[in-house]
């Protein structure tokens, strides 16, 4: 069983749409959670951390449900520039400090 | 924010040769560096974890004699792909953590073995 599971998509949405990505993780001891964005042929870049109380950064809202081991990312008012692959990432500090587990990524294409 | 560089950004080599990739933390001392590999349409897969001055810890299925990692200082780690084969062609990304365990990624190295 993979540490982090994501729906690979692809998601193709028009500009202005709202889109949601989901992710589940297998290790209940996981302590930190993130969404990264990766553009084609580039390194991943941190989009936002995910907190238990849920958090928002502009058009992006992240939610964490520890009981269900479920993480979500909501993008409102999609822009063309949001087109990328979104990676769900979990940090299990119980083992190697700083070790990150990556989901396969969900591909998003926003069309005009 | 913290910066991690990788060199080279792209390399093409012939089968059987060795390739060295450098990863540097430019403005902080990295307690730990990680090496990842990413095949097309796949997720980043951790290859090994490297701490300065000690042997790297390799993930299951990663050959330590083929992927040599040297972490000689707190700002530099190198990955050498020895006797490269076409199936080693991939996107290699390093990351480095600072004392707060924030992780910063390098821009990646695209290796093509012909």
Backbone of each chain as ProteinMPNN parsed JSONL, in Angstrom:
{"seq_chain_A": "XXXXXXXXXXXXXXXXXXXXXXXXXXXXXXXXXXXXXXXXXXXXXXXXXXXXXXXXXXXXXXXXXXXXXXXXXXXXXXXXXXXXXXXXXXXXXXXXXXXXXXXXXXXXXXXX", "coords_chain_A": {"N_chain_A": [[0.853, -1.199, 0.0], [0.562, 2.191, -0.864], [2.163, 5.037, 0.6], [1.031, 7.553, 0.276], [-1.842, 8.421, -1.412], [-3.281, 9.542, -4.393], [-5.743, 10.836, -6.632], [-4.922, 10.653, -9.922], [-5.987, 12.189, -11.928], [-6.446, 13.284, -15.326], [-7.573, 16.602, -14.454], [-9.597, 18.735, -16.146], [-10.532, 21.924, -16.466], [-12.585, 24.883, -16.91], [-11.534, 28.322, -16.991], [-12.077, 30.106, -13.984], [-13.512, 28.164, -12.72], [-14.235, 26.026, -9.893], [-12.232, 23.693, -8.283], [-11.514, 20.547, -6.79], [-9.147, 18.616, -5.014], [-8.247, 15.417, -3.767], [-6.724, 13.407, -1.212], [-5.24, 10.632, 0.373], [-3.568, 9.243, 3.222], [-1.422, 6.733, 4.593], [-0.088, 6.338, 6.996], [-0.8, 6.712, 10.25], [0.687, 8.036, 12.085], [1.782, 10.198, 10.9], [2.878, 13.563, 10.708], [3.121, 16.097, 9.552], [1.778, 17.974, 6.842], [1.369, 18.692, 3.41], [0.752, 20.607, 0.443], [2.174, 20.534, -2.675], [3.212, 22.132, -5.67], [3.906, 21.234, -8.961], [5.402, 22.15, -11.87], [5.695, 21.319, -15.361], [8.572, 19.474, -15.941], [9.974, 20.708, -13.941], [11.147, 21.423, -10.572], [9.393, 20.418, -7.547], [7.346, 22.796, -5.849], [6.592, 24.361, -2.826], [3.258, 24.787, -2.091], [1.338, 25.136, -0.054], [1.173, 24.579, 3.464], [-0.679, 22.193, 5.41], [-3.064, 22.405, 7.871], [-4.564, 21.152, 10.895], [-6.842, 22.552, 11.556], [-7.669, 23.478, 9.217], [-6.873, 25.607, 6.512], [-6.411, 28.639, 4.677], [-5.317, 30.223, 1.725], [-5.536, 32.814, -0.043], [-7.003, 31.98, -3.012], [-6.869, 29.34, -2.484], [-7.683, 26.573, -0.499], [-7.007, 24.436, 2.124], [-7.617, 21.311, 3.683], [-7.579, 19.104, 6.472], [-8.196, 15.91, 7.673], [-7.648, 14.119, 10.26], [-8.677, 11.845, 11.464], [-9.792, 10.406, 9.391], [-7.625, 10.305, 7.832], [-7.134, 11.967, 5.636], [-6.703, 14.385, 3.137], [-7.336, 17.52, 1.636], [-7.522, 19.765, -1.174], [-8.731, 22.789, -2.267], [-9.398, 24.732, -5.026], [-10.376, 27.851, -5.906], [-12.024, 29.92, -8.383], [-10.421, 29.372, -10.736], [-7.347, 29.915, -12.471], [-5.579, 30.329, -15.562], [-2.907, 30.035, -15.063], [-2.848, 28.254, -13.007], [-2.603, 25.759, -13.96], [-0.999, 22.768, -13.617], [0.783, 20.142, -11.907], [-0.397, 18.817, -8.929], [0.871, 17.973, -5.881], [0.375, 15.86, -3.205], [1.727, 15.752, -0.03], [3.387, 14.191, 2.634], [4.84, 14.288, 5.823], [6.683, 12.223, 7.779], [7.771, 12.391, 10.706], [8.418, 10.576, 12.549], [10.161, 8.72, 11.642], [12.927, 8.96, 9.607], [14.066, 12.148, 10.099], [12.465, 14.8, 8.55], [11.866, 13.389, 6.278], [10.024, 13.092, 3.352], [6.962, 11.989, 1.984], [5.63, 11.456, -1.118], [2.665, 11.913, -2.991], [1.372, 10.658, -6.088], [0.547, 12.726, -7.588], [-1.778, 15.1, -8.925], [-2.999, 16.006, -11.957], [-3.731, 19.135, -13.301], [-5.452, 21.006, -15.679], [-6.245, 24.124, -16.784], [-8.462, 25.701, -18.843], [-9.025, 28.319, -21.289]], "CA_chain_A": [[0.0, 0.0, 0.0], [1.37, 3.385, -0.948], [2.045, 5.937, 1.742], [0.152, 8.661, -0.083], [-2.605, 8.097, -2.623], [-3.994, 10.652, -5.004], [-6.36, 10.632, -7.936], [-3.994, 11.307, -10.85], [-6.678, 13.035, -12.895], [-6.325, 14.735, -15.253], [-8.716, 17.473, -14.3], [-9.615, 19.8, -17.15], [-11.604, 22.821, -16.044], [-12.496, 26.213, -17.516], [-11.173, 29.432, -16.101], [-13.137, 30.522, -13.084], [-14.128, 27.013, -12.06], [-13.724, 25.551, -8.61], [-11.817, 22.296, -8.417], [-11.056, 19.986, -5.513], [-8.3, 17.423, -5.074], [-8.248, 14.652, -2.536], [-5.52, 12.632, -0.959], [-5.259, 9.874, 1.617], [-2.254, 8.767, 3.633], [-1.593, 5.461, 5.298], [0.554, 6.302, 8.305], [-1.526, 7.554, 11.193], [1.646, 8.808, 12.879], [2.263, 11.327, 10.104], [2.752, 14.765, 11.518], [3.036, 17.335, 8.778], [1.095, 17.721, 5.583], [1.624, 19.804, 2.496], [0.47, 20.533, -0.983], [3.21, 21.097, -3.525], [2.859, 22.298, -7.069], [5.04, 20.938, -9.835], [5.222, 22.44, -13.289], [6.333, 20.327, -16.211], [10.035, 19.478, -16.009], [10.514, 21.567, -12.89], [11.099, 20.837, -9.25], [8.186, 20.763, -6.791], [7.415, 24.003, -5.023], [5.588, 24.329, -1.773], [2.086, 25.635, -2.284], [0.885, 25.474, 1.287], [1.086, 23.546, 4.49], [-2.058, 21.871, 5.749], [-3.206, 22.328, 9.315], [-5.747, 20.413, 11.337], [-8.003, 23.434, 11.601], [-7.935, 23.948, 7.865], [-6.267, 26.907, 6.268], [-6.732, 29.247, 3.392], [-4.329, 31.169, 1.209], [-6.132, 33.363, -1.254], [-7.997, 31.115, -3.671], [-6.563, 27.954, -2.123], [-8.085, 26.144, 0.838], [-6.576, 23.063, 2.426], [-8.282, 20.709, 4.831], [-6.988, 17.863, 6.96], [-9.029, 15.109, 8.559], [-6.721, 13.109, 10.813], [-9.403, 10.599, 11.764], [-9.957, 9.695, 8.124], [-6.327, 10.34, 7.143], [-7.589, 12.517, 4.367], [-6.29, 15.772, 2.925], [-7.954, 18.049, 0.426], [-7.135, 21.093, -1.652], [-9.777, 23.408, -3.066], [-8.958, 25.926, -5.76], [-11.522, 28.623, -6.404], [-11.744, 30.896, -9.438], [-9.201, 28.865, -11.375], [-6.638, 30.729, -13.454], [-4.774, 29.549, -16.512], [-1.61, 29.778, -14.441], [-2.961, 27.164, -12.03], [-2.33, 24.492, -14.643], [0.215, 22.159, -13.056], [0.501, 18.917, -11.156], [-0.464, 19.121, -7.502], [1.375, 16.829, -5.136], [0.055, 15.734, -1.781], [2.984, 15.342, 0.588], [3.259, 13.916, 4.063], [6.123, 14.181, 6.514], [6.614, 11.313, 8.921], [8.958, 12.69, 11.51], [8.722, 9.459, 13.429], [11.299, 7.984, 11.102], [13.974, 9.909, 9.26], [13.586, 13.512, 10.23], [12.36, 15.54, 7.312], [11.565, 12.558, 5.118], [8.729, 13.39, 2.769], [6.337, 10.985, 1.127], [4.9, 12.163, -2.164], [1.671, 11.269, -3.816], [1.713, 10.614, -7.506], [0.215, 14.016, -8.188], [-3.015, 15.267, -9.684], [-2.739, 16.964, -13.026], [-4.798, 20.097, -13.554], [-5.352, 21.906, -16.826], [-7.288, 25.15, -16.816], [-8.542, 26.191, -20.218], [-9.684, 29.634, -21.354]], "C_chain_A": [[0.879, 1.235, 0.0], [1.117, 4.278, 0.25], [1.023, 7.028, 1.491], [-0.532, 8.33, -1.411], [-3.36, 9.318, -3.108], [-4.658, 10.188, -6.285], [-5.48, 11.367, -8.953], [-4.649, 12.266, -11.836], [-6.539, 12.473, -14.297], [-7.659, 15.432, -15.03], [-8.574, 18.582, -15.34], [-10.801, 20.699, -16.847], [-11.467, 24.163, -16.751], [-12.041, 27.239, -16.487], [-12.364, 29.812, -15.241], [-13.8, 29.381, -12.332], [-13.507, 26.768, -10.687], [-13.391, 24.072, -8.761], [-11.252, 21.81, -7.086], [-10.24, 18.725, -5.755], [-8.316, 16.737, -3.719], [-7.012, 13.784, -2.434], [-5.736, 11.846, 0.333], [-3.852, 9.407, 1.936], [-2.427, 7.586, 4.575], [-1.044, 5.451, 6.721], [-0.123, 7.259, 9.274], [-0.601, 8.395, 12.069], [2.196, 10.013, 12.127], [1.957, 12.625, 10.826], [2.588, 16.058, 10.74], [2.523, 17.017, 7.383], [1.208, 18.957, 4.69], [0.968, 19.536, 1.152], [1.612, 21.235, -1.701], [2.638, 21.228, -4.929], [4.108, 21.992, -7.88], [4.644, 21.247, -11.273], [6.059, 21.454, -14.101], [7.851, 20.532, -16.247], [10.688, 20.43, -15.007], [10.466, 20.842, -11.558], [9.792, 21.196, -8.548], [8.406, 22.031, -5.984], [6.269, 23.99, -4.039], [4.47, 25.313, -2.074], [1.558, 26.096, -0.931], [0.993, 24.28, 2.207], [-0.384, 23.327, 4.803], [-2.153, 21.674, 7.246], [-4.538, 21.688, 9.687], [-7.009, 21.265, 11.309], [-8.423, 23.896, 10.214], [-7.324, 25.327, 7.685], [-6.479, 27.341, 4.827], [-5.616, 30.212, 3.007], [-4.862, 31.685, -0.116], [-7.206, 32.448, -1.81], [-7.856, 29.648, -3.281], [-6.969, 27.666, -0.677], [-7.685, 24.693, 1.025], [-7.28, 22.588, 3.68], [-7.586, 19.409, 5.189], [-7.985, 17.18, 7.881], [-8.166, 13.963, 9.066], [-7.42, 11.778, 11.05], [-9.541, 9.746, 10.502], [-8.657, 9.608, 7.339], [-6.525, 10.828, 5.717], [-7.199, 13.994, 4.306], [-6.951, 16.26, 1.637], [-7.38, 19.422, 0.09], [-8.249, 21.586, -2.553], [-9.197, 24.647, -3.733], [-10.196, 26.616, -6.31], [-11.068, 29.554, -7.519], [-10.445, 30.539, -10.182], [-8.658, 29.819, -12.43], [-5.869, 29.804, -14.391], [-3.441, 29.143, -15.877], [-1.659, 28.704, -13.359], [-2.677, 25.807, -12.658], [-0.979, 23.95, -14.193], [-0.186, 20.805, -12.48], [0.589, 19.238, -9.679], [-0.144, 17.849, -6.712], [0.961, 16.913, -3.671], [1.274, 15.134, -1.094], [2.815, 15.234, 2.101], [4.647, 13.743, 4.655], [5.936, 13.307, 7.738], [7.846, 11.51, 9.764], [9.294, 11.588, 12.486], [9.91, 8.654, 12.945], [12.411, 8.99, 10.795], [13.421, 11.325, 9.313], [13.579, 14.209, 8.887], [11.998, 14.698, 6.116], [10.15, 12.848, 4.642], [8.248, 12.228, 1.921], [5.436, 11.728, 0.149], [3.806, 11.297, -2.755], [2.096, 11.356, -5.269], [1.418, 11.942, -8.203], [-1.091, 13.982, -8.945], [-2.783, 16.36, -10.706], [-3.958, 17.842, -13.272], [-4.474, 20.909, -14.796], [-6.536, 22.845, -16.792], [-7.301, 25.735, -18.215], [-9.352, 27.489, -20.289], [-11.137, 29.515, -21.799]], "O_chain_A": [[1.833, 1.322, 0.773], [0.034, 4.287, 0.835], [0.247, 7.385, 2.377], [0.124, 8.002, -2.399], [-3.993, 10.031, -2.33], [-4.188, 9.259, -6.941], [-5.311, 12.582, -8.852], [-3.972, 13.053, -12.497], [-6.516, 11.251, -14.444], [-8.722, 14.914, -15.374], [-7.557, 19.273, -15.397], [-11.951, 20.274, -16.962], [-10.367, 24.546, -17.15], [-12.156, 27.035, -15.279], [-13.505, 29.838, -15.703], [-14.572, 29.616, -11.402], [-12.413, 27.24, -10.377], [-14.181, 23.3, -9.304], [-10.6, 22.558, -6.357], [-10.589, 17.884, -6.583], [-8.388, 17.382, -2.672], [-6.353, 13.472, -3.426], [-6.349, 12.348, 1.275], [-3.038, 9.2, 1.037], [-3.441, 7.457, 5.261], [-1.478, 4.655, 7.554], [-0.025, 8.477, 9.125], [-1.041, 9.346, 12.715], [2.998, 10.769, 12.675], [0.917, 12.769, 11.468], [1.976, 17.008, 11.228], [2.79, 15.954, 6.823], [1.15, 20.096, 5.153], [0.675, 18.397, 0.787], [1.968, 22.37, -1.384], [1.705, 20.522, -5.311], [5.212, 22.421, -7.544], [3.69, 20.687, -11.814], [7.0, 20.844, -13.594], [8.338, 21.622, -16.544], [11.811, 20.892, -15.21], [9.836, 19.793, -11.424], [9.147, 22.178, -8.916], [9.507, 22.301, -5.502], [5.134, 23.653, -4.374], [4.701, 26.503, -2.284], [1.359, 27.288, -0.696], [0.914, 23.128, 1.78], [-1.228, 24.171, 4.5], [-1.416, 20.876, 7.826], [-5.494, 21.684, 8.912], [-8.107, 20.762, 11.069], [-9.411, 24.614, 10.058], [-7.274, 26.118, 8.627], [-6.689, 26.54, 3.917], [-5.055, 30.916, 3.847], [-4.665, 31.075, -1.167], [-8.206, 32.177, -1.145], [-8.65, 28.811, -3.71], [-6.639, 28.42, 0.239], [-7.984, 23.836, 0.195], [-7.511, 23.355, 4.615], [-7.069, 18.703, 4.322], [-8.552, 17.816, 8.771], [-7.982, 12.959, 8.377], [-6.83, 10.714, 10.861], [-9.421, 8.522, 10.548], [-8.582, 8.931, 6.314], [-6.133, 10.181, 4.745], [-7.342, 14.739, 5.275], [-7.104, 15.505, 0.676], [-6.837, 20.127, 0.94], [-8.663, 20.895, -3.484], [-8.586, 25.495, -3.083], [-10.961, 26.035, -7.079], [-9.899, 29.93, -7.599], [-9.504, 31.331, -10.231], [-9.411, 30.442, -13.178], [-5.557, 28.661, -14.056], [-2.922, 28.055, -16.126], [-0.617, 28.29, -12.851], [-2.528, 24.814, -11.947], [0.053, 24.598, -14.369], [-1.342, 20.39, -12.563], [1.549, 19.864, -9.23], [-0.794, 16.814, -6.857], [1.18, 17.923, -3.002], [1.795, 14.111, -1.539], [2.186, 16.076, 2.742], [5.52, 13.122, 4.048], [5.134, 13.611, 8.621], [8.863, 10.852, 9.547], [10.316, 11.639, 13.17], [10.586, 7.989, 13.73], [12.782, 9.785, 11.659], [12.433, 11.649, 8.653], [14.58, 14.205, 8.171], [11.833, 15.238, 5.022], [9.202, 12.848, 5.427], [9.03, 11.572, 1.233], [4.589, 12.528, 0.547], [3.994, 10.104, -2.991], [3.056, 12.042, -5.618], [1.966, 12.24, -9.264], [-1.463, 12.965, -9.531], [-2.418, 17.486, -10.369], [-5.074, 17.348, -13.43], [-3.37, 21.432, -14.947], [-7.688, 22.413, -16.774], [-6.279, 26.207, -18.713], [-10.239, 27.731, -19.47], [-11.835, 30.523, -21.907]]}, "seq_chain_B": "XXXXXXXXXXXXXXXXXXXXXXXXXXXXXXXXXXXXXXXXXXXXXXXXXXXXXXXXXXXXXXXXXXXXXXXXXXXXXXXXXXXXXXXXXXXXXXXXXXXXXXXXXXXXXXXXXX", "coords_chain_B": {"N_chain_B": [[13.916, 33.218, 0.461], [15.422, 30.04, 1.361], [17.96, 28.64, -0.745], [18.626, 26.097, -3.045], [20.924, 24.623, -5.135], [21.524, 22.804, -8.174], [23.739, 20.917, -10.154], [24.861, 19.325, -13.094], [22.152, 20.958, -14.922], [21.118, 19.59, -16.945], [22.042, 16.601, -18.548], [23.556, 14.552, -20.932], [24.604, 11.346, -21.552], [26.691, 8.589, -22.512], [25.863, 5.123, -22.575], [27.16, 3.161, -19.977], [28.988, 4.944, -18.999], [29.887, 7.182, -16.262], [28.129, 9.523, -14.249], [28.164, 12.56, -12.504], [26.283, 14.339, -10.167], [25.75, 17.412, -8.632], [24.664, 18.834, -5.568], [23.87, 21.697, -3.901], [23.497, 23.629, -0.961], [22.877, 26.938, -0.785], [22.704, 29.132, 0.965], [22.47, 28.232, 3.515], [23.167, 25.846, 6.093], [22.893, 22.513, 5.503], [21.373, 20.056, 7.277], [20.503, 17.596, 6.533], [20.361, 15.916, 3.425], [18.406, 14.973, 0.645], [17.922, 12.627, -1.962], [16.068, 12.314, -4.867], [14.207, 10.597, -7.412], [12.498, 10.921, -10.444], [10.356, 9.537, -12.68], [8.767, 9.923, -15.914], [5.472, 11.126, -15.575], [5.231, 10.03, -13.09], [5.457, 9.87, -9.489], [7.673, 11.643, -7.254], [10.312, 9.692, -6.157], [11.935, 8.675, -3.319], [15.362, 8.155, -3.162], [17.62, 8.073, -1.519], [18.821, 9.047, 1.709], [20.868, 11.49, 3.06], [23.331, 12.334, 5.36], [25.622, 14.717, 6.558], [28.93, 13.688, 6.634], [28.432, 11.036, 7.213], [27.465, 7.701, 6.187], [25.22, 7.303, 3.449], [21.727, 6.586, 3.656], [19.991, 4.221, 1.993], [17.042, 3.725, 0.074], [14.835, 0.925, -0.15], [15.525, -1.246, -2.798], [17.13, 0.473, -4.202], [20.254, 0.596, -5.568], [23.161, 0.808, -3.816], [25.755, 0.696, -4.687], [25.602, 1.47, -7.233], [24.481, 3.967, -7.283], [26.187, 6.32, -6.067], [26.647, 8.184, -3.195], [27.93, 11.081, -1.83], [28.513, 13.064, 0.908], [30.119, 15.44, 1.785], [30.287, 17.88, 3.064], [28.436, 20.387, 4.909], [27.09, 21.77, 3.026], [27.157, 20.578, 0.59], [26.288, 17.863, -1.426], [26.842, 14.971, -3.357], [25.723, 13.002, -6.087], [26.531, 10.157, -7.759], [25.977, 8.498, -10.665], [26.795, 5.442, -11.575], [28.195, 3.561, -14.264], [26.107, 4.046, -16.182], [22.87, 3.291, -17.53], [20.381, 3.172, -20.15], [17.904, 2.912, -18.832], [18.315, 4.333, -16.561], [17.82, 6.876, -17.17], [16.28, 9.781, -16.214], [14.631, 12.194, -14.084], [16.431, 13.773, -11.729], [16.283, 14.878, -8.472], [17.357, 16.879, -5.826], [17.038, 17.575, -2.344], [17.221, 19.708, 0.507], [17.423, 20.021, 4.018], [16.979, 22.403, 6.593], [17.799, 23.464, 9.961], [15.307, 23.648, 11.048], [13.947, 21.738, 9.796], [12.66, 22.438, 7.498], [12.14, 21.853, 4.093], [13.927, 22.196, 1.138], [13.972, 22.314, -2.317], [16.151, 21.416, -4.984], [16.631, 22.519, -8.418], [16.614, 20.343, -10.052], [17.979, 17.702, -12.124], [18.175, 16.659, -15.357], [18.686, 13.613, -16.649], [19.849, 11.893, -19.418], [20.484, 8.877, -20.852], [22.188, 7.466, -23.435]], "CA_chain_B": [[13.97, 31.894, 1.064], [16.637, 29.262, 1.155], [18.191, 28.249, -2.131], [19.402, 24.889, -3.311], [21.273, 24.546, -6.563], [21.964, 21.516, -8.696], [24.539, 21.035, -11.367], [24.294, 20.162, -14.162], [20.696, 20.93, -15.017], [20.792, 18.586, -17.942], [23.229, 15.89, -19.005], [23.383, 13.406, -21.82], [25.828, 10.558, -21.516], [26.614, 7.289, -23.189], [25.701, 3.961, -21.72], [28.405, 2.649, -19.421], [29.775, 6.007, -18.36], [29.407, 7.64, -14.955], [27.706, 10.922, -14.222], [28.096, 13.104, -11.15], [25.353, 15.456, -9.99], [26.03, 18.133, -7.387], [23.567, 19.532, -4.912], [24.445, 22.629, -2.937], [22.662, 24.591, -0.26], [23.647, 28.155, -1.033], [22.704, 30.13, 2.036], [22.218, 27.626, 4.817], [23.828, 24.558, 6.279], [21.88, 21.471, 5.4], [21.622, 18.922, 8.161], [20.203, 16.386, 5.77], [20.0, 16.084, 2.027], [17.677, 13.841, 0.092], [17.976, 12.462, -3.419], [14.854, 11.737, -5.429], [14.189, 10.329, -8.845], [11.132, 11.005, -10.941], [10.146, 9.112, -14.063], [7.629, 10.644, -16.495], [4.123, 10.883, -15.066], [5.3, 9.332, -11.819], [5.771, 10.743, -8.369], [9.057, 11.63, -6.787], [10.63, 8.532, -5.339], [13.154, 8.882, -2.554], [16.418, 7.178, -3.404], [18.513, 7.957, -0.374], [18.932, 10.148, 2.658], [22.286, 11.702, 3.285], [23.741, 13.252, 6.418], [27.012, 15.093, 6.401], [29.931, 12.918, 7.356], [28.069, 9.644, 7.443], [27.021, 6.985, 4.988], [23.833, 7.549, 3.079], [20.751, 5.523, 3.867], [19.325, 3.995, 0.723], [15.715, 3.115, 0.085], [14.787, -0.442, -0.666], [15.515, -1.34, -4.25], [18.109, 1.392, -4.786], [21.582, -0.018, -5.425], [24.102, 1.784, -3.28], [26.998, 0.668, -5.46], [25.35, 2.102, -8.522], [24.193, 5.378, -7.008], [27.116, 6.675, -4.998], [26.346, 9.482, -2.604], [28.958, 11.629, -0.955], [28.031, 14.278, 1.572], [31.371, 15.794, 2.448], [30.165, 19.096, 3.851], [27.048, 20.739, 5.22], [26.483, 22.498, 1.924], [27.349, 19.88, -0.679], [26.134, 16.421, -1.566], [26.938, 14.559, -4.764], [25.184, 11.702, -6.49], [27.196, 9.655, -8.958], [25.347, 7.35, -11.299], [27.902, 4.7, -12.173], [27.853, 2.647, -15.35], [24.721, 4.409, -16.485], [22.137, 2.583, -18.577], [19.229, 3.969, -20.588], [16.812, 2.901, -17.85], [18.629, 5.313, -15.516], [17.368, 8.195, -17.634], [15.232, 10.235, -15.302], [14.788, 13.528, -13.5], [16.984, 13.594, -10.388], [16.08, 16.097, -7.692], [17.834, 16.816, -4.45], [16.458, 18.554, -1.43], [18.03, 19.905, 1.701], [16.66, 20.54, 5.143], [17.714, 23.213, 7.552], [17.618, 23.016, 11.342], [13.878, 23.594, 11.344], [13.44, 20.655, 8.965], [12.042, 22.91, 6.267], [12.813, 21.169, 2.988], [14.07, 23.039, -0.044], [14.322, 21.481, -3.457], [16.952, 21.912, -6.081], [15.88, 22.615, -9.675], [16.586, 19.061, -10.744], [18.92, 17.367, -13.204], [17.572, 15.7, -16.294], [19.722, 12.717, -17.177], [19.499, 11.049, -20.55], [21.558, 7.938, -21.168], [21.946, 6.975, -24.804]], "C_chain_B": [[15.256, 31.192, 0.739], [16.73, 28.78, -0.289], [19.053, 27.01, -2.187], [19.683, 24.84, -4.802], [21.678, 23.129, -6.915], [22.736, 21.759, -9.972], [24.991, 19.656, -11.827], [22.769, 20.109, -14.155], [20.243, 19.869, -16.009], [22.091, 17.912, -18.391], [22.815, 14.714, -19.875], [24.688, 12.622, -21.806], [25.602, 9.232, -22.229], [26.494, 6.168, -22.164], [27.063, 3.454, -21.27], [29.273, 3.687, -18.758], [29.157, 6.385, -17.022], [29.107, 9.126, -15.008], [27.603, 11.384, -12.772], [27.169, 14.308, -11.139], [25.632, 16.092, -8.635], [24.78, 18.826, -6.867], [24.168, 20.414, -3.826], [23.367, 23.469, -2.26], [23.457, 25.893, -0.229], [23.712, 29.113, 0.145], [22.317, 29.547, 3.386], [22.982, 26.31, 4.89], [22.756, 23.478, 6.364], [22.235, 20.301, 6.308], [21.435, 17.61, 7.421], [19.902, 16.758, 4.329], [19.348, 14.805, 1.527], [17.857, 13.818, -1.423], [16.73, 11.717, -3.87], [15.062, 11.467, -6.905], [12.732, 10.37, -9.281], [11.1, 10.601, -12.405], [8.91, 9.824, -14.589], [6.295, 10.17, -15.942], [4.114, 10.059, -13.779], [5.637, 10.324, -10.707], [7.261, 10.734, -8.081], [9.252, 10.414, -5.896], [11.948, 8.794, -4.627], [14.136, 7.763, -2.853], [17.243, 6.96, -2.148], [18.465, 9.222, 0.465], [20.386, 10.276, 3.068], [22.525, 12.72, 4.4], [25.239, 13.5, 6.309], [27.919, 14.227, 7.262], [29.582, 11.483, 7.652], [27.575, 9.01, 6.153], [25.55, 7.271, 4.718], [22.966, 6.331, 3.397], [19.93, 5.386, 2.606], [17.955, 3.352, 0.93], [15.788, 1.716, -0.521], [14.711, -0.419, -2.186], [16.49, -0.405, -4.934], [19.505, 0.831, -4.512], [22.604, 1.012, -4.972], [25.417, 1.81, -4.056], [26.833, 1.31, -6.829], [25.13, 3.61, -8.356], [25.014, 5.788, -5.785], [26.813, 8.078, -4.488], [27.456, 9.869, -1.651], [28.449, 12.943, -0.381], [29.169, 14.796, 2.447], [31.268, 17.037, 3.316], [28.696, 19.399, 4.071], [26.364, 21.501, 4.092], [26.581, 21.762, 0.591], [27.121, 18.383, -0.542], [26.23, 16.099, -3.051], [26.348, 13.174, -4.941], [25.894, 11.304, -7.775], [26.459, 8.418, -9.443], [26.447, 6.613, -12.047], [27.384, 3.739, -13.243], [26.392, 2.836, -15.764], [24.151, 3.587, -17.64], [20.938, 3.43, -18.985], [18.082, 3.996, -19.58], [17.078, 3.821, -16.656], [18.22, 6.721, -15.926], [16.169, 8.624, -16.806], [15.518, 11.67, -14.895], [15.234, 13.316, -12.052], [16.896, 14.916, -9.64], [16.648, 15.895, -6.298], [17.026, 17.806, -3.62], [17.33, 18.615, -0.187], [17.159, 20.48, 2.809], [17.569, 21.375, 6.023], [17.387, 22.734, 8.97], [16.148, 22.927, 11.74], [13.169, 22.519, 10.541], [12.557, 21.14, 7.825], [12.828, 22.279, 5.118], [12.77, 22.042, 1.744], [14.6, 22.181, -1.186], [15.257, 22.193, -4.424], [16.123, 21.892, -7.354], [15.868, 21.326, -10.488], [17.627, 18.934, -11.83], [18.266, 16.328, -14.086], [18.689, 14.888, -16.943], [19.149, 11.881, -18.314], [20.696, 10.177, -20.875], [21.256, 7.31, -22.526], [22.629, 5.621, -25.055]], "O_chain_B": [[16.073, 31.672, -0.047], [15.722, 28.547, -0.956], [20.057, 26.883, -1.488], [18.78, 24.998, -5.623], [22.118, 22.359, -6.061], [22.44, 22.664, -10.753], [25.469, 18.876, -11.003], [22.176, 19.294, -13.449], [19.139, 19.33, -15.92], [23.109, 18.575, -18.588], [21.859, 13.995, -19.585], [25.758, 13.189, -22.028], [24.472, 8.827, -22.502], [26.973, 6.277, -21.035], [27.993, 3.331, -22.067], [30.202, 3.344, -18.026], [28.048, 5.963, -16.692], [29.759, 9.882, -15.728], [27.034, 10.696, -11.924], [27.262, 15.186, -11.997], [25.735, 15.402, -7.621], [23.958, 19.332, -7.631], [24.884, 19.937, -2.946], [22.443, 23.956, -2.911], [24.573, 25.938, 0.29], [24.697, 29.837, 0.294], [21.891, 30.268, 4.288], [23.384, 25.746, 3.872], [21.844, 23.537, 7.189], [23.261, 19.644, 6.13], [22.143, 16.634, 7.673], [19.272, 17.778, 4.05], [19.704, 13.702, 1.941], [17.934, 14.862, -2.071], [16.381, 10.658, -3.347], [15.953, 12.019, -7.551], [11.846, 9.905, -8.564], [11.728, 11.231, -13.256], [8.084, 10.284, -13.8], [6.028, 8.971, -15.854], [3.097, 9.462, -13.426], [6.046, 11.457, -10.96], [8.006, 9.909, -8.61], [8.455, 10.148, -4.996], [12.957, 9.098, -5.263], [13.792, 6.582, -2.804], [17.529, 5.828, -1.76], [18.119, 10.304, -0.009], [21.046, 9.286, 3.383], [21.983, 13.825, 4.375], [26.015, 12.594, 6.004], [27.695, 14.061, 8.461], [30.365, 10.776, 8.286], [27.306, 9.692, 5.164], [24.752, 7.454, 5.638], [23.441, 5.195, 3.401], [19.249, 6.326, 2.194], [17.752, 2.548, 1.839], [16.688, 1.392, -1.296], [13.934, 0.331, -2.776], [16.659, -0.488, -6.151], [19.883, 0.62, -3.36], [22.872, 1.981, -5.682], [26.111, 2.827, -4.077], [27.813, 1.648, -7.494], [25.548, 4.41, -9.193], [24.592, 5.624, -4.64], [26.734, 9.032, -5.262], [27.864, 9.094, -0.787], [28.007, 13.824, -1.118], [29.181, 14.618, 3.665], [32.085, 17.227, 4.216], [27.821, 18.753, 3.495], [25.185, 21.84, 4.195], [26.13, 22.277, -0.432], [27.682, 17.727, 0.336], [25.757, 16.86, -3.895], [26.456, 12.304, -4.076], [25.858, 12.036, -8.764], [26.336, 7.425, -8.725], [26.969, 7.114, -13.043], [26.289, 3.186, -13.134], [25.575, 1.917, -15.702], [24.854, 3.241, -18.59], [20.525, 4.315, -18.237], [17.366, 4.992, -19.483], [16.188, 4.063, -15.84], [18.269, 7.648, -15.118], [15.171, 7.909, -16.715], [16.51, 12.271, -15.307], [14.496, 12.746, -11.248], [17.376, 15.945, -10.115], [16.436, 14.856, -5.673], [16.419, 18.741, -4.142], [18.076, 17.685, 0.119], [16.281, 21.309, 2.569], [18.758, 21.094, 6.176], [16.755, 21.691, 9.136], [15.796, 22.203, 12.672], [11.945, 22.397, 10.593], [11.795, 20.363, 7.249], [14.055, 22.19, 5.18], [11.721, 22.555, 1.354], [15.556, 21.423, -1.025], [15.161, 23.4, -4.646], [15.035, 21.317, -7.378], [15.18, 21.238, -11.505], [18.097, 19.928, -12.386], [17.857, 15.261, -13.627], [19.519, 15.416, -17.683], [18.101, 11.249, -18.179], [21.788, 10.678, -21.142], [20.203, 6.705, -22.728], [22.526, 5.071, -26.151]]}, "name": "protein", "num_of_chains": 2, "seq": "XXXXXXXXXXXXXXXXXXXXXXXXXXXXXXXXXXXXXXXXXXXXXXXXXXXXXXXXXXXXXXXXXXXXXXXXXXXXXXXXXXXXXXXXXXXXXXXXXXXXXXXXXXXXXXXXXXXXXXXXXXXXXXXXXXXXXXXXXXXXXXXXXXXXXXXXXXXXXXXXXXXXXXXXXXXXXXXXXXXXXXXXXXXXXXXXXXXXXXXXXXXXXXXXXXXXXXXXXXXXXXXXXX"}
